Amino acid sequence: MTGHSYIVYGPLLTGATTIMFEGVPTWPDAGRFWDVVDKYKVTHFYTAPTAIRALVAQGNQWVTKHDLTSLKVLGTVGEPINEEAWRWYHDLIGKGKCPIVDTWWQTETGGIMITPLAGITPTKPSLATLPLPGIQPILVDPEGKELKGNAVEGILCIKFPWPGMLRTTYGDHQRCFQTYFSAFPGLYLTGDGAKRDEEGYYRIIGRIDDVINVSGHRIGTAEVEDAINQHPKVIESAVVGYPHEIKGSGIYAYVICEDLSDNEMNTIEHEIRETVNKFIGAIAKPDKIQIVHGLPKTRSGKIMRRILRKIGEGDATNLGDTSTLLDPGVVDEIIDGAKVAVKR
């Protein structure tokens, strides 16, 4: 969808010029994106939060040497963006003047569903804000009962049909029905959990299969990651659940940090737990924390959490297809590190 509809068809239909970057944003140096923006006077810049977090870690000097005054609108896609990355993107890249269009949608929806309208919708860090005209999202509880009003959290569904929605899956219509329309009759199941705040703004908190049930409390992995990322030494994190003898499920956090001294290495795990305690509460503090140099990501920048779940469960023998990983070597390093983490 991003590749053909938003990079090619959309811009062509509106008479715009598309510049598509293919490669690693940190090569030959971490200013590659901003060099392209400067050289071609890019006005609208659209990327994934994982790319933003990777660039935050490289330092601001790679940004400030380039002229980014041509930028008018910034966009994010692919996953919820954490607050720290949002503010860096807004303040340093957009100079506080460019609205950030945080887009929530799926290949199955045929287009963007929930997003701020650039320059119109007041934005908030890490919130996708409001649905586009005609889109009617609702939140339901696990039994399918609609959660009305604001300041609620539940499973994100769409109430009425919309142009562009999927109608079948090629060669397997029954699978399409079972996956998207059978859980809650009359609703489209997105598979994502979300919160609706006091103003009616939506915040996507991750896949419902990425919700961890800790001692009867449902905790979204995206929430925990966002809290971990508030620590000043943390670059990026990925959180999964793993079997826990007492709690049912425990929280396993894989964390990428800036260079740490020996003394910082001794205290970082405690500090991360206290950071989570501050932003969420004690119930969400990770049971296991593994400091890693990288995370298993696809070439489009998405973290392959199923691999991390398997490693967290202690089963590294059946990781499935890893051919789409950008750097398969990261997996071996994490597996070796997990053995040390467990011993500790």
Secondary structure, DSSP 8 states (H G I E B T S, - for coil): -IIIIIIIIHHHHTT-------S-TTSS-TTHHHHHHHHHT-SEEEE-HHHHHHHHTT-THHHHTS--TT--EEEE-SS---HHHHHHIIIIISTTTS-EEE-EEEGGGTEEEE---TTTS---TT--B-B-TT--EEEE-TT--B--SSSEEEEEEE-S--TT-----TT-HHHHHHHHTSSSTTSEEEEEEEEE-TTS-EEEEEEGGGEEEETTEEEEHHHHHHHHTTSTTEEEEEEEEEEETTTEEEEEEEEEES---HHHHHHHHHHHHHHHHHHT-GGGS-SEEEEES---BBTTS-B-HHHHHHHHTT--S-----TTBS-THHHHHHHHHHHHHHH-
